[in-house]
Amino acid sequence: MKYLFFKCSLLLALIGCSRHSVHQLTPEAIIEELTKTGFEQSWPAASARMQQDHPTPVDCFKAIFLAGRLHKEEEIKRFLQKGFAVTEKSDPMYAELLICRSQEYVDNQDFVQAAKDLDSALAINPKSIIALQNLGYIAAISNENELAVSYSLRLLEVAPGDSGALVNLSYSCGELGMYSDAIKYAKQGLAKVKEEQIRASLLNNMGYSMGMSGDMETGMQHIDSSLRLRPENPYAWCNKGILLLKQDKKGLACEAFRMAKDKGGLNMTEHYIRQYCQ
């Protein structure tokens, strides 16, 4: 009952990560070029290119990226279909199309198919940061936490200090009862990350593991700090309830569980409310 990190938009996750020349036509370089030009400004030409008989794999990736950025869901589906039709499986851009399609599966809660596409992308590009991040996430929400740890450790080898890997590790290690490891990875993340949403996740995960390993006072302090950054986060409210239950503070725990439920955490709190709060 902690909080995971997931690249919620695979199509956007590469923005700001490029150090490559635009002439290399890597996904990062393509996105850098489109970002400089402007998404709205780039869309008409990219969309028109997809109406022609033989768009290139790069044309398809550009159009899919822009459709995602501009929330054009039907175009994403059509462009993906054409992209797979014109791209050889040996082409590195094929891996990017698989990653893009996996987002569609994630949006429809089809994590099995999403993981299949991400695994296929990883077979083409074993150093794909996005594929590793999201495979770790999918494994964790599927309660395959040992697999989630494996993916996240592999990601740290490719991208040392990656914030997504550290958040996922602090979650999955905690789920496995590896509280000292969970705390270690959360601390590593907090030492480098400034973005509030990620810090809130790390604080939440660390607070839970601290409380579960016996340092209840500090654990509660970290969860409260997480809630100050993200008061709408049901995971943190649920964690607070769990730690309050361990302190035999049933009334306060039930208040926290109800807060979690009100903020979208029905599934994570249902059995606690049924057992302790009737």
C-alpha positions in Angstrom: 0.0 0.0 0.0 2.6 2.5 -1.0 3.1 4.4 -4.2 4.6 3.4 -7.5 6.2 5.5 -10.2 4.9 5.0 -13.7 5.5 7.0 -16.8 1.9 7.8 -17.4 2.5 9.0 -20.9 5.1 6.9 -22.6 4.9 9.2 -25.6 6.0 12.2 -23.6 8.5 10.6 -21.3 11.5 11.3 -23.4 11.1 15.0 -23.6 14.0 16.8 -22.1 16.2 13.7 -22.1 18.1 14.3 -25.4 21.7 15.2 -25.9 21.7 13.9 -29.5 21.8 15.8 -32.8 18.5 16.0 -34.6 20.2 14.5 -37.6 20.6 11.1 -35.8 16.8 10.6 -36.0 16.7 8.9 -32.6 13.4 9.1 -30.8 15.0 11.7 -28.4 16.2 13.8 -31.3 12.9 13.6 -33.0 11.1 14.8 -29.9 13.7 17.5 -29.3 13.1 18.8 -32.9 9.3 18.7 -32.5 9.5 20.4 -29.1 11.6 23.3 -30.6 9.2 23.7 -33.5 6.1 23.5 -31.4 3.5 20.6 -31.2 0.6 22.5 -32.7 2.8 23.9 -35.4 4.3 20.5 -36.3 0.9 18.7 -36.4 -0.5 19.7 -39.8 2.6 18.5 -41.7 3.0 15.3 -39.7 -0.7 14.5 -40.1 -0.6 15.2 -43.8 2.4 12.9 -44.2 0.4 10.0 -42.7 -2.3 10.4 -45.4 0.3 9.5 -48.1 0.8 5.9 -49.2 4.2 5.3 -47.9 5.1 7.2 -44.7 8.4 6.3 -43.2 8.8 4.8 -39.7 10.1 8.2 -38.6 7.0 9.9 -40.0 4.9 7.5 -38.1 6.7 8.1 -34.8 6.4 11.8 -35.2 2.7 11.7 -35.9 2.0 9.3 -33.0 4.0 11.4 -30.6 2.2 14.6 -31.6 -1.2 12.9 -31.5 -0.4 11.8 -28.0 0.7 15.2 -27.0 -2.4 16.8 -28.5 -4.8 14.2 -27.0 -5.9 12.9 -30.4 -6.7 9.3 -29.4 -8.3 8.1 -32.6 -5.3 9.3 -34.6 -2.9 7.5 -32.3 -4.7 4.2 -33.1 -4.7 4.8 -36.8 -1.1 5.9 -36.9 0.0 3.0 -34.9 -1.6 0.6 -37.3 0.1 2.2 -40.3 3.4 2.4 -38.4 3.5 -1.3 -37.8 2.6 -1.9 -41.4 5.6 0.1 -42.8 8.2 -0.6 -40.1 10.4 -3.7 -40.3 10.9 -5.6 -37.0 14.6 -5.1 -37.3 14.2 -1.3 -37.4 15.0 0.3 -34.0 11.9 2.4 -34.5 9.8 -0.7 -34.2 10.7 -0.8 -30.5 9.4 2.7 -30.1 6.1 1.7 -31.8 5.7 -1.2 -29.4 6.3 1.2 -26.4 3.7 3.6 -27.8 1.2 0.8 -28.3 1.8 -0.5 -24.8 0.5 2.9 -23.5 -2.8 2.2 -25.3 -3.0 -1.2 -23.4 -2.2 0.5 -20.1 -4.9 3.1 -20.7 -7.4 0.1 -21.1 -6.0 -1.6 -18.0 -4.7 -4.5 -20.2 -1.4 -4.9 -18.4 -0.7 -8.4 -19.8 -0.6 -7.1 -23.4 1.3 -4.0 -22.3 4.0 -6.1 -20.7 4.2 -8.3 -23.9 4.8 -5.2 -26.0 7.3 -3.8 -23.5 9.2 -7.1 -23.4 9.3 -7.2 -27.2 10.7 -3.6 -27.2 13.3 -4.6 -24.6 14.4 -7.5 -26.8 15.1 -5.0 -29.6 16.6 -2.3 -27.3 17.8 -3.9 -24.0 18.7 -0.4 -22.7 15.3 1.1 -23.2 14.7 3.2 -20.1 10.9 3.6 -20.7 10.4 -0.1 -21.2 12.3 -1.0 -18.1 10.5 1.6 -16.0 7.1 0.4 -17.0 7.8 -3.3 -16.9 8.9 -2.7 -13.3 5.6 -0.9 -12.6 3.5 -3.6 -14.2 5.2 -6.3 -12.3 4.7 -4.4 -9.0 0.9 -3.8 -9.5 0.6 -7.5 -10.5 2.2 -8.4 -7.1 5.3 -9.8 -8.8 7.5 -7.7 -6.6 10.6 -9.8 -7.1 10.4 -9.3 -10.8 9.7 -5.6 -10.2 12.9 -5.4 -8.2 14.8 -7.1 -11.0 13.6 -4.7 -13.6 14.3 -1.7 -11.5 17.8 -2.9 -10.6 18.5 -3.5 -14.3 17.2 0.1 -15.0 19.7 1.5 -12.5 22.5 -0.2 -14.4 21.3 1.6 -17.6 20.4 4.9 -15.9 22.1 5.3 -12.5 20.0 7.3 -10.1 16.8 7.0 -12.2 14.0 8.4 -10.1 11.4 5.9 -11.4 13.6 3.0 -10.5 14.2 4.3 -7.0 10.5 4.9 -6.4 9.6 1.5 -7.7 12.4 -0.1 -5.7 11.3 1.6 -2.5 7.8 0.3 -3.1 8.6 -3.3 -4.1 11.2 -3.8 -1.5 8.7 -2.7 1.1 6.1 -5.1 -0.2 8.7 -7.9 0.1 9.4 -6.9 3.7 12.9 -5.7 2.7 12.4 -2.5 4.7 16.0 -1.5 5.0 16.5 -1.7 1.3 13.2 0.2 0.7 14.5 3.0 3.0 17.9 3.0 1.3 16.4 3.5 -2.2 14.0 6.1 -0.9 16.8 8.1 0.7 18.8 7.9 -2.6 15.9 9.3 -4.5 15.2 12.1 -2.0 18.9 13.1 -2.1 18.6 13.9 -5.9 14.9 14.6 -6.8 13.3 18.0 -6.5 10.0 17.3 -8.2 7.3 17.4 -5.6 5.2 14.5 -6.8 8.2 12.1 -6.9 9.4 13.3 -3.5 5.9 12.7 -2.1 6.0 9.1 -3.4 9.5 8.5 -1.9 8.5 10.0 1.4 5.4 7.8 1.5 7.3 4.6 0.7 10.0 5.4 3.2 7.6 6.3 5.9 5.7 3.1 5.5 8.9 1.0 5.6 10.2 2.9 8.6 7.0 2.4 10.5 6.7 -1.3 9.6 10.3 -1.9 10.7 9.8 -0.3 14.1 10.5 3.4 13.8 6.9 4.5 14.0 7.4 8.1 15.0 9.7 8.9 12.1 7.7 6.8 9.7 4.5 8.8 10.5 6.4 12.0 10.1 7.5 11.1 6.6 4.0 10.1 5.6 2.7 13.4 6.9 5.4 15.2 4.9 4.2 13.2 1.8 0.6 14.3 2.4 1.6 17.9 2.7 3.1 17.7 -0.8 0.3 15.6 -2.2 -2.8 15.7 0.1 -4.9 14.0 -2.6 -2.8 10.8 -2.6 -5.0 7.9 -1.4 -1.9 5.6 -1.0 -0.4 7.9 1.6 -3.7 8.1 3.5 -4.0 4.3 3.4 -0.4 3.9 4.7 -1.2 6.3 7.5 -4.2 4.2 8.4 -2.1 1.0 8.4 0.5 2.5 10.7 -2.1 3.9 13.0 -3.7 0.5 13.3 -0.3 -0.9 14.4 -0.4 1.7 17.2 -3.9 0.5 18.2 -5.3 3.9 17.2 -8.4 2.5 15.5 -10.4 5.7 15.4 -7.7 7.7 13.7 -6.9 4.8 11.4 -10.5 4.7 10.2 -10.4 8.4 9.5 -7.3 7.9 7.4 -8.9 4.9 5.5 -12.0 6.9 4.8 -9.9 9.8 3.5 -8.1 7.3 1.2 -11.4 6.0 0.0 -12.8 9.4 -0.7 -9.7 10.2 -2.7 -10.1 7.2 -5.0 -8.6 4.4 -2.9 -11.7 2.2 -2.6 -10.0 -1.0 -3.5 -7.0 -0.5 -1.2 -9.2 0.4 1.8 -12.3 -1.7 1.4 -11.1 -4.6 3.6 -9.7 -2.4 6.3 -12.9 -0.4 6.5 -15.0 -3.6 6.5 -12.9 -5.2 9.2 -12.1 -2.3 11.5 -14.5 0.6 10.8 -18.1 -0.7 10.8 
